[in-house]
Amino acid sequence: MKIFYTPDTRWDRYQISDEEEFAEKLIIEGVFHQEVPEDVIEAYETSEYLMAHSYYHWPMYDEALNKVLLTMEMGIKLKAKELDIPIFRKKNGKRWERRLSLIIEDICNTDFLSNLKQKLDRLAGLRDMQVHPKQNSFSGPMGGIIRNIKYCINVLNLLFRNKEWHIKQHKRIEAFRQTLSHFKNHLLVIENDKGANLVSSILDFNIIDNALFVSCLPVLDVRKLKEDNQGDILPNASIYKIKDYRLFNHYIEGNTQDGTKIRISVTDHDEAIEAFKNQQEYLDNIADDEKRACVYLNAQESGWQLSEAEYQYFKKYGFSAN
């Protein structure tokens, strides 16, 4: 008989000493607001147990994601039922279940739900990939499993927000896009209690209630790179989290999550322009394929950064009714 309760040695690479440390580091807590149905919350709890028992068998971690994706599908159908949207159709006297993509279209049938539709479509595509495997494979917490689980939690919370919340959310996003139009083709400086950082562009953003998350592309300090004799270094996306943000034409103000002031503003200082020029000259000497790969990875990473920031924000502060 197999021994089912011996820790999987593959976890050794994470330097985990026992079950308690494993749970603390690798079980992703379900963080849900009160409007999320109990069926969804209970189903997610099973995913937590799957993560916990992967301590004894690594591939079970992947099954946790599969369970979360099935929970997402159930959540979509529960939301459809709540809105009196049919999940079945009849044809030639037979009863067929409607495609998930069509149900999503009916749920997100207004402009202010376009962002939610994009997220649901993405997860529906991932669900299709997972439930139709071509071979046995697993990756554990690597390969985006943890990121995708947290992303699913975020989307489930969005799915069960009410209409009024989504309308406010849409207005906040459109207002920030208007501010971004004033930032276009300008260098930005981000100032907080830790100093000032020069930024060439905002890659992506997210807004949740009164919190703004921005993923930015910093300008490299080329002089320091040369002093340290470092090789080819490319800029990596950095995220800033701003509570109680306020928008103005050429700057944004607010507080960091520890309560200190933060400001993002347009800059045309000579030193900033010179630093950006030095970076461009430095990047000209790096192979184009490396730069293209960096652009692609930054685009991906910025999305994951925003998802992680959203999950951690709700875990720390909970959910408002706004």
Backbone hydrogen bonds in HBPLUS format (Angstrom, degrees):
<---DONOR---> <-ACCEPTOR-->    atom                        ^
c    i                          cat <-CA-CA->   ^        H-A-AA   ^      H-
h    n   atom  resd res      DA  || num        DHA   H-A  angle D-A-AA Bond
n    s   type  num  typ     dist DA aas  dist angle  dist       angle   num
A0008-ASP N   A0055-TYR O   2.89 MM  47  6.03 166.9  1.91 144.0 147.6     1
A0011-TRP N   A0008-ASP O   3.17 MM   3  6.09 170.3  2.18 124.3 127.0     2
A0012-ASP N   A0009-THR O   2.97 MM   3  5.49 163.0  2.00 115.2 120.6     3
A0014-TYR N   A0011-TRP O   2.92 MM   3  5.50 155.0  1.98 116.4 124.1     4
A0015-GLN N   A0012-ASP O   2.88 MM   3  5.07 161.2  1.92 111.2 116.5     5
A0022-PHE N   A0018-ASP O   3.03 MM   4  6.27 156.6  2.09 150.2 157.6     6
A0023-ALA N   A0019-GLU O   2.86 MM   4  6.09 161.9  1.89 151.9 155.7     7
A0024-GLU N   A0020-GLU O   3.07 MM   4  6.30 158.9  2.12 145.6 151.2     8
A0025-LYS N   A0021-GLU O   3.06 MM   4  6.21 153.6  2.13 147.5 153.6     9
A0026-LEU N   A0022-PHE O   2.82 MM   4  5.73 161.3  1.85 160.2 164.9    10
A0027-ILE N   A0023-ALA O   3.24 MM   4  5.06 152.6  2.32 125.9 127.5    11
A0036-VAL N   A0033-HIS O   3.16 MM   3  5.89 164.8  2.18 121.1 125.7    12
A0040-VAL N   A0037-PRO O   3.07 MM   3  5.44 126.1  2.37 105.2 117.6    13
A0041-ILE N   A0037-PRO O   3.22 MM   4  6.62 160.4  2.26 150.2 155.5    14
A0042-GLU N   A0038-GLU O   2.85 MM   4  6.02 165.5  1.87 158.2 161.6    15
A0043-ALA N   A0039-ASP O   2.99 MM   4  6.06 154.4  2.06 139.7 147.1    16
A0044-TYR N   A0040-VAL O   2.91 MM   4  6.15 154.6  1.98 148.3 155.2    17
A0045-GLU N   A0041-ILE O   3.11 MM   4  6.37 144.6  2.24 140.3 149.5    18
A0046-THR N   A0043-ALA O   3.16 MM   3  5.44 132.1  2.40 101.6 113.1    19
A0047-SER N   A0044-TYR O   2.84 MM   3  5.07 123.1  2.17 102.3 117.6    20
A0048-GLU N   A0044-TYR O   3.16 MM   4  6.67 145.4  2.28 147.7 157.5    21
A0048-GLU N   A0045-GLU O   3.10 MM   3  5.05 119.4  2.48  92.4 107.3    22
A0049-TYR N   A0045-GLU O   3.13 MM   4  6.56 150.7  2.22 145.6 153.0    23
A0050-LEU N   A0046-THR O   2.95 MM   4  6.29 148.6  2.05 145.7 154.8    24
A0051-MET N   A0047-SER O   2.97 MM   4  6.27 156.8  2.02 149.2 154.8    25
A0052-ALA N   A0048-GLU O   2.94 MM   4  6.21 155.3  2.00 144.0 151.4    26
A0053-HIS N   A0049-TYR O   2.91 MM   4  6.14 158.7  1.96 150.8 155.2    27
A0054-SER N   A0050-LEU O   3.08 MM   4  6.22 120.4  2.45 137.0 151.0    28
A0054-SER N   A0051-MET O   3.21 MM   3  5.22 145.1  2.33  96.8 107.1    29
A0055-TYR N   A0052-ALA O   3.25 MM   3  5.94 162.8  2.28 112.6 117.4    30
A0056-TYR N   A0053-HIS O   3.08 MM   3  5.71 159.3  2.12 112.8 117.9    31
A0060-MET N   A0057-HIS O   3.02 MM   3  5.99 163.4  2.05 135.1 139.8    32
A0061-TYR N   A0058-TRP O   3.05 MM   3  6.05 171.3  2.05 134.0 136.2    33
A0062-ASP N   A0059-PRO O   3.13 MM   3  5.65 134.2  2.35 110.8 120.1    34
A0063-GLU N   A0060-MET O   3.05 MM   3  4.93 118.7  2.44  90.7 106.3    35
A0064-ALA N   A0060-MET O   3.17 MM   4  6.56 132.8  2.40 140.9 152.6    36
A0064-ALA N   A0061-TYR O   3.12 MM   3  5.21 134.6  2.34  95.9 108.3    37
A0065-LEU N   A0062-ASP O   3.08 MM   3  5.32 120.1  2.45 100.4 113.7    38
A0066-ASN N   A0062-ASP O   3.12 MM   4  6.56 158.3  2.17 147.3 153.4    39
A0067-LYS N   A0063-GLU O   2.93 MM   4  6.14 156.0  1.99 145.7 151.3    40
A0068-VAL N   A0064-ALA O   2.97 MM   4  6.25 153.1  2.04 145.2 152.9    41
A0069-LEU N   A0065-LEU O   2.89 MM   4  6.19 157.2  1.94 156.2 162.0    42
A0070-LEU N   A0066-ASN O   3.04 MM   4  6.32 150.6  2.13 144.7 152.6    43
A0071-THR N   A0067-LYS O   2.86 MM   4  6.11 146.6  1.97 143.4 153.6    44
A0072-MET N   A0068-VAL O   2.81 MM   4  6.16 144.8  1.94 144.4 154.6    45
A0073-GLU N   A0069-LEU O   3.02 MM   4  6.35 153.7  2.09 142.0 148.2    46
A0074-MET N   A0070-LEU O   2.95 MM   4  6.25 159.5  1.99 146.9 152.3    47
A0075-GLY N   A0071-THR O   2.81 MM   4  6.04 154.4  1.88 146.4 154.1    48
A0076-ILE N   A0072-MET O   2.95 MM   4  6.27 153.3  2.02 151.7 157.7    49
A0077-LYS N   A0073-GLU O   3.16 MM   4  6.47 156.8  2.22 147.8 153.5    50
A0078-LEU N   A0074-MET O   2.85 MM   4  6.14 149.6  1.94 150.9 160.4    51
A0079-LYS N   A0075-GLY O   2.90 MM   4  6.11 154.6  1.96 147.8 154.6    52
A0080-ALA N   A0076-ILE O   2.94 MM   4  6.19 150.8  2.02 141.6 150.1    53
A0081-LYS N   A0077-LYS O   2.97 MM   4  6.18 156.9  2.02 142.4 148.3    54
A0082-GLU N   A0078-LEU O   2.97 MM   4  6.21 153.0  2.05 143.2 150.7    55
A0083-LEU N   A0079-LYS O   3.05 MM   4  6.33 138.3  2.23 141.8 152.6    56
A0083-LEU N   A0080-ALA O   3.06 MM   3  5.10 126.7  2.36  95.3 109.3    57
A0085-ILE N   A0080-ALA O   2.77 MM   5  4.77 172.7  1.77 146.8 144.4    58
A0084-ASP N   A0081-LYS O   3.11 MM   3  4.92 164.1  2.14 103.6 107.6    59
A0098-ARG N   A0087-ILE O   2.87 MM  11  5.43 163.2  1.90 131.7 137.4    60
A0089-ARG N   A0096-TRP O   2.70 MM   7  5.26 155.4  1.76 155.3 163.7    61
A0096-TRP N   A0089-ARG O   2.71 MM   7  5.26 172.0  1.72 166.2 168.5    62
A0091-LYS N   A0094-LYS O   2.82 MM   3  5.25 155.4  1.88 147.7 155.9    63
A0094-LYS N   A0091-LYS O   2.89 MM   3  5.25 163.5  1.92 115.8 120.6    64
A0102-LEU N   A0099-ARG O   3.08 MM   3  5.46 129.4  2.35 105.8 117.9    65
A0103-ILE N   A0099-ARG O   3.26 MM   4  6.67 153.9  2.33 150.0 157.4    66
A0104-ILE N   A0100-LEU O   2.94 MM   4  6.21 159.2  1.98 153.9 159.6    67
A0105-GLU N   A0101-SER O   3.03 MM   4  6.25 152.4  2.11 138.8 146.1    68
A0106-ASP N   A0102-LEU O   3.10 MM   4  6.38 152.4  2.18 143.1 149.4    69
A0107-ILE N   A0103-ILE O   2.96 MM   4  6.27 152.2  2.04 149.2 157.2    70
A0108-CYS N   A0104-ILE O   2.90 MM   4  6.05 164.0  1.93 156.0 159.9    71
A0113-LEU N   A0110-THR O   3.05 MM   3  5.60 161.9  2.08 116.2 121.8    72
A0114-SER N   A0111-ASP O   3.06 MM   3  5.30 163.4  2.09 118.9 118.5    73
A0117-LYS N   A0113-LEU O   2.95 MM   4  6.24 158.8  2.00 153.5 159.6    74
A0118-GLN N   A0114-SER O   3.08 MM   4  6.32 157.5  2.13 146.2 151.2    75
A0119-LYS N   A0115-ASN O   3.22 MM   4  6.51 156.4  2.28 145.8 151.4    76
A0120-LEU N   A0116-LEU O   2.91 MM   4  6.17 162.6  1.94 157.2 162.1    77
A0121-ASP N   A0117-LYS O   2.85 MM   4  5.97 163.0  1.88 154.6 159.2    78
A0122-ARG N   A0118-GLN O   3.11 MM   4  6.26 154.0  2.18 140.1 146.9    79
A0123-LEU N   A0119-LYS O   3.11 MM   4  6.40 159.0  2.16 148.0 152.8    80
A0124-ALA N   A0120-LEU O   2.82 MM   4  6.04 151.6  1.90 149.6 158.3    81
A0125-GLY N   A0121-ASP O   2.99 MM   4  6.20 151.9  2.07 145.7 152.5    82
A0126-LEU N   A0122-ARG O   3.03 MM   4  6.37 152.5  2.11 143.4 151.2    83
A0127-ARG N   A0123-LEU O   2.81 MM   4  6.00 154.4  1.88 145.9 153.2    84
A0128-ASP N   A0124-ALA O   3.02 MM   4  6.28 154.1  2.09 143.4 149.5    85
A0129-MET N   A0125-GLY O   3.12 MM   4  6.42 154.2  2.19 145.2 151.6    86
A0130-GLN N   A0126-LEU O   3.00 MM   4  6.24 157.4  2.05 150.8 156.7    87
A0131-VAL N   A0127-ARG O   3.01 MM   4  6.19 154.3  2.08 154.1 159.9    88
A0148-ASN N   A0144-GLY O   2.84 MM   4  5.93 160.3  1.87 153.6 158.6    89
A0149-ILE N   A0145-ILE O   2.98 MM   4  6.21 154.5  2.05 152.4 159.3    90
A0150-LYS N   A0146-ILE O   3.08 MM   4  6.34 166.9  2.10 154.9 157.5    91
A0151-TYR N   A0147-ARG O   2.93 MM   4  6.11 153.9  2.00 145.3 153.5    92
A0152-CYS N   A0148-ASN O   2.91 MM   4  6.12 152.8  1.98 144.1 150.7    93
A0153-ILE N   A0149-ILE O   3.05 MM   4  6.41 155.6  2.11 148.9 155.0    94
A0154-ASN N   A0150-LYS O   3.00 MM   4  6.32 163.1  2.03 152.2 156.0    95
A0155-VAL N   A0151-TYR O   2.97 MM   4  6.26 159.6  2.02 150.6 156.0    96
A0156-LEU N   A0152-CYS O   2.89 MM   4  6.10 159.6  1.93 154.5 159.7    97
A0157-ASN N   A0153-ILE O   3.09 MM   4  6.35 156.5  2.14 149.5 155.4    98
A0158-LEU N   A0154-ASN O   3.02 MM   4  6.39 151.1  2.11 144.7 153.0    99
A0159-LEU N   A0155-VAL O   2.80 MM   4  6.01 159.0  1.85 153.6 159.4   100
A0160-PHE N   A0156-LEU O   3.33 MM   4  6.54 147.9  2.44 144.7 150.1   101
A0161-ARG N   A0158-LEU O   3.13 MM   3  5.31 169.0  2.14 112.8 113.8   102
A0166-HIS N   A0162-ASN O   3.19 MM   4  6.56 160.7  2.23 154.1 159.2   103
A0167-ILE N   A0163-LYS O   2.96 MM   4  6.26 152.7  2.03 153.5 161.4   104
A0168-LYS N   A0164-GLU O   3.07 MM   4  6.33 164.7  2.09 150.9 154.2   105
A0169-GLN N   A0165-TRP O   2.87 MM   4  6.09 158.6  1.92 149.8 156.7   106
A0170-HIS N   A0166-HIS O   2.89 MM   4  6.05 157.9  1.94 146.3 151.5   107
A0171-LYS N   A0167-ILE O   3.05 MM   4  6.32 157.0  2.11 148.3 154.2   108
A0172-ARG N   A0168-LYS O   2.94 MM   4  6.23 156.7  2.00 151.8 158.2   109
A0173-ILE N   A0169-GLN O   2.99 MM   4  6.26 160.3  2.03 152.1 157.1   110
A0174-GLU N   A0170-HIS O   2.97 MM   4  6.20 161.9  2.01 150.5 155.3   111
A0175-ALA N   A0171-LYS O   2.94 MM   4  6.09 154.1  2.01 146.1 153.3   112
A0176-PHE N   A0172-ARG O   3.01 MM   4  6.29 151.8  2.09 145.6 153.0   113
A0177-ARG N   A0173-ILE O   2.94 MM   4  6.23 153.1  2.01 147.4 155.3   114
A0178-GLN N   A0174-GLU O   3.08 MM   4  6.34 146.5  2.20 141.6 149.9   115
A0179-THR N   A0175-ALA O   3.16 MM   4  6.54 150.2  2.25 140.9 148.4   116
A0180-LEU N   A0176-PHE O   2.87 MM   4  6.21 155.5  1.93 152.2 159.2   117
A0181-SER N   A0177-ARG O   3.12 MM   4  6.43 137.3  2.31 139.7 149.9   118
A0181-SER N   A0178-GLN O   3.17 MM   3  5.22 129.8  2.43  94.7 107.6   119
A0182-HIS N   A0179-THR O   2.97 MM   3  5.45 142.2  2.11 110.3 120.5   120
A0183-PHE N   A0180-LEU O   2.91 MM   3  4.92 135.6  2.11  97.6 111.1   121
A0184-LYS N   A0180-LEU O   3.15 MM   4  6.36 123.6  2.49 146.2 160.1   122
A0186-HIS N   A0183-PHE O   3.08 MM   3  5.53 134.6  2.29 147.3 140.9   123
A0267-THR N   A0187-LEU O   2.96 MM  80  5.68 161.8  1.99 145.4 145.2   124
A0188-LEU N   A0199-VAL O   2.89 MM  11  5.00 173.8  1.89 159.2 158.8   125
A0199-VAL N   A0188-LEU O   2.75 MM  11  5.00 167.7  1.77 153.2 152.3   126
A0189-VAL N   A0265-SER O   2.85 MM  76  5.54 155.7  1.91 157.2 165.5   127
A0265-SER N   A0189-VAL O   3.07 MM  76  5.54 160.2  2.11 147.5 153.4   128
A0190-ILE N   A0197-ASN O   2.82 MM   7  5.16 165.2  1.84 151.3 155.9   129
A0197-ASN N   A0190-ILE O   2.86 MM   7  5.16 152.0  1.93 139.2 148.4   130
A0191-GLU N   A0263-ARG O   2.86 MM  72  5.26 162.8  1.89 155.9 160.4   131
A0263-ARG N   A0191-GLU O   2.94 MM  72  5.26 148.4  2.04 147.0 156.1   132
A0192-ASN N   A0195-GLY O   2.94 MM   3  5.51 165.1  1.96 162.7 167.5   133
A0195-GLY N   A0192-ASN O   3.00 MM   3  5.51 168.0  2.02 119.3 123.1   134
A0219-VAL N   A0198-LEU O   2.94 MM  21  5.58 160.5  1.98 139.1 136.8   135
A0200-SER N   A0217-LEU O   2.84 MM  17  5.77 156.5  1.90 171.1 173.4   136
A0217-LEU N   A0201-SER O   2.90 MM  16  5.48 161.0  1.94 161.6 163.1   137
A0203-LEU N   A0215-SER O   2.70 MM  12  5.53 138.0  1.87 147.9 162.0   138
A0204-ASP N   A0215-SER O   3.43 MM  11  5.33 156.1  2.49 134.7 138.9   139
A0215-SER N   A0204-ASP O   2.93 MM  11  5.33 176.2  1.93 151.9 153.1   140
A0206-ASN N   A0213-PHE O   2.88 MM   7  5.17 146.8  1.99 147.5 153.3   141
A0213-PHE N   A0206-ASN O   2.84 MM   7  5.17 167.5  1.85 164.1 163.4   142
A0208-ILE N   A0211-ALA O   2.92 MM   3  5.23 159.7  1.97 149.7 156.3   143
A0211-ALA N   A0208-ILE O   2.86 MM   3  5.23 161.2  1.89 132.7 138.4   144
A0244-ASP N   A0210-ASN O   2.80 MM  34  5.11 119.7  2.17 137.5 155.5   145
A0212-LEU N   A0242-ILE O   2.73 MM  30  5.03 167.8  1.75 153.3 157.0   146
A0242-ILE N   A0212-LEU O   2.75 MM  30  5.03 171.9  1.76 162.5 164.1   147
A0214-VAL N   A0240-TYR O   3.00 MM  26  5.39 162.9  2.03 153.6 158.9   148
A0240-TYR N   A0214-VAL O   2.89 MM  26  5.39 155.4  1.96 151.7 159.8   149
A0216-CYS N   A0238-SER O   2.71 MM  22  5.27 166.3  1.73 164.6 163.4   150
A0238-SER N   A0216-CYS O   2.85 MM  22  5.27 158.9  1.90 148.6 155.9   151
A0225-LEU N   A0221-ASP O   3.13 MM   4  6.49 156.7  2.19 150.4 157.6   152
A0226-LYS N   A0222-VAL O   2.98 MM   4  6.24 158.1  2.03 152.9 157.9   153
A0227-GLU N   A0223-ARG O   2.92 MM   4  6.16 154.7  1.99 144.5 152.3   154
A0228-ASP N   A0224-LYS O   2.87 MM   4  6.04 155.4  1.93 151.3 157.0   155
A0230-GLN N   A0225-LEU O   3.05 MM   5  5.47 169.5  2.06 157.8 159.2   156
A0229-ASN N   A0226-LYS O   3.05 MM   3  4.82 149.7  2.14  95.7 105.0   157
A0243-LYS N   A0255-ASN O   2.69 MM  12  5.13 161.5  1.73 162.4 160.9   158
A0255-ASN N   A0243-LYS O   2.98 MM  12  5.13 161.8  2.01 148.2 152.6   159
A0246-ARG N   A0253-GLU O   2.74 MM   7  5.26 145.0  1.86 155.3 159.4   160
A0253-GLU N   A0246-ARG O   3.06 MM   7  5.26 161.7  2.09 147.3 152.9   161
A0248-PHE N   A0251-TYR O   2.96 MM   3  5.28 136.4  2.16 167.0 176.3   162
A0266-VAL N   A0250-HIS O   3.16 MM  16  5.84 152.1  2.25 164.4 163.1   163
A0252-ILE N   A0264-ILE O   2.72 MM  12  5.06 147.7  1.82 146.4 156.9   164
A0264-ILE N   A0252-ILE O   2.89 MM  12  5.06 157.8  1.94 143.6 151.0   165
A0254-GLY N   A0262-ILE O   3.07 MM   8  5.47 134.1  2.29 161.0 161.5   166
A0262-ILE N   A0254-GLY O   2.98 MM   8  5.47 151.6  2.06 138.3 135.3   167
A0256-THR N   A0260-THR O   2.67 MM   4  5.36 159.3  1.71 158.1 165.2   168
A0259-GLY N   A0256-THR O   2.93 MM   3  5.28 162.2  1.96 114.7 118.1   169
A0272-ALA N   A0269-HIS O   3.12 MM   3  5.32 120.0  2.50 100.5 114.7   170
A0273-ILE N   A0269-HIS O   3.06 MM   4  6.40 163.2  2.09 157.2 161.8   171
A0274-GLU N   A0270-ASP O   2.88 MM   4  6.06 156.5  1.94 149.9 156.7   172
A0275-ALA N   A0271-GLU O   2.93 MM   4  6.11 152.9  2.01 142.4 149.6   173
A0276-PHE N   A0272-ALA O   3.01 MM   4  6.28 156.2  2.07 148.7 154.7   174
A0277-LYS N   A0273-ILE O   2.96 MM   4  6.15 156.2  2.02 144.8 151.8   175
A0278-ASN N   A0274-GLU O   2.89 MM   4  6.13 157.5  1.94 148.1 154.0   176
A0279-GLN N   A0275-ALA O   3.03 MM   4  6.28 150.3  2.12 141.1 149.0   177
A0280-GLN N   A0276-PHE O   2.99 MM   4  6.30 160.8  2.02 151.7 156.2   178
A0281-GLU N   A0277-LYS O   3.04 MM   4  6.32 159.3  2.08 152.5 157.6   179
A0282-TYR N   A0278-ASN O   2.97 MM   4  6.14 151.2  2.05 142.0 150.6   180
A0283-LEU N   A0279-GLN O   2.77 MM   4  6.06 157.5  1.82 156.3 162.4   181
A0284-ASP N   A0280-GLN O   3.01 MM   4  6.17 137.7  2.20 139.9 150.6   182
A0285-ASN N   A0282-TYR O   3.24 MM   3  5.80 156.4  2.30 110.6 116.9   183
A0286-ILE N   A0283-LEU O   2.99 MM   3  5.29 167.3  2.01 115.9 118.7   184
A0290-GLU N   A0287-ALA O   3.16 MM   3  5.45 126.3  2.47 102.8 115.6   185
A0291-LYS N   A0287-ALA O   3.19 MM   4  6.57 155.5  2.25 148.7 155.8   186
A0292-ARG N   A0288-ASP O   2.85 MM   4  6.12 156.8  1.90 153.7 160.1   187
A0293-ALA N   A0289-ASP O   3.03 MM   4  6.14 156.7  2.08 139.5 145.8   188
A0294-CYS N   A0290-GLU O   2.96 MM   4  6.19 149.2  2.06 142.4 151.0   189
A0295-VAL N   A0291-LYS O   3.00 MM   4  6.28 155.8  2.06 148.4 153.9   190
A0296-TYR N   A0292-ARG O   3.06 MM   4  6.33 162.3  2.09 150.6 154.8   191
A0297-LEU N   A0293-ALA O   2.92 MM   4  6.12 164.7  1.94 150.8 155.0   192
A0298-ASN N   A0294-CYS O   2.88 MM   4  5.99 157.1  1.93 149.4 155.8   193
A0299-ALA N   A0295-VAL O   3.03 MM   4  6.21 152.0  2.11 144.4 151.7   194
A0300-GLN N   A0296-TYR O   3.10 MM   4  6.42 156.6  2.16 148.4 154.2   195
A0301-GLU N   A0297-LEU O   2.77 MM   4  5.92 168.4  1.79 152.3 156.3   196
A0302-SER N   A0298-ASN O   2.91 MM   4  5.89 156.5  1.97 144.7 149.9   197
A0304-TRP N   A0300-GLN O   3.24 MM   4  6.64 158.8  2.29 151.0 156.7   198
A0305-GLN N   A0301-GLU O   2.82 MM   4  6.02 157.9  1.87 154.9 161.5   199
A0306-LEU N   A0302-SER O   3.08 MM   4  6.27 156.9  2.13 145.9 151.1   200
A0307-SER N   A0303-GLY O   3.07 MM   4  6.33 155.1  2.13 145.4 152.2   201
A0308-GLU N   A0304-TRP O   2.93 MM   4  6.13 164.3  1.95 154.6 158.2   202
A0309-ALA N   A0305-GLN O   2.92 MM   4  6.12 158.3  1.97 147.5 153.9   203
A0310-GLU N   A0306-LEU O   2.96 MM   4  6.16 153.1  2.03 144.8 151.8   204
A0311-TYR N   A0307-SER O   3.03 MM   4  6.29 163.5  2.06 151.1 155.0   205
A0312-GLN N   A0308-GLU O   2.94 MM   4  6.13 171.0  1.95 155.4 157.8   206
A0313-TYR N   A0309-ALA O   2.89 MM   4  5.93 147.5  2.00 141.3 150.5   207
A0314-PHE N   A0310-GLU O   3.15 MM   4  6.40 167.8  2.16 153.7 154.8   208
A0315-LYS N   A0311-TYR O   3.00 MM   4  6.19 154.9  2.06 147.6 155.6   209
A0316-LYS N   A0312-GLN O   2.97 MM   4  6.07 145.8  2.09 141.7 149.6   210
A0317-TYR N   A0313-TYR O   2.79 MM   4  5.87 170.1  1.80 159.7 162.9   211
A0318-GLY N   A0314-PHE O   2.80 MM   4  4.56 143.4  1.93 120.8 128.8   212
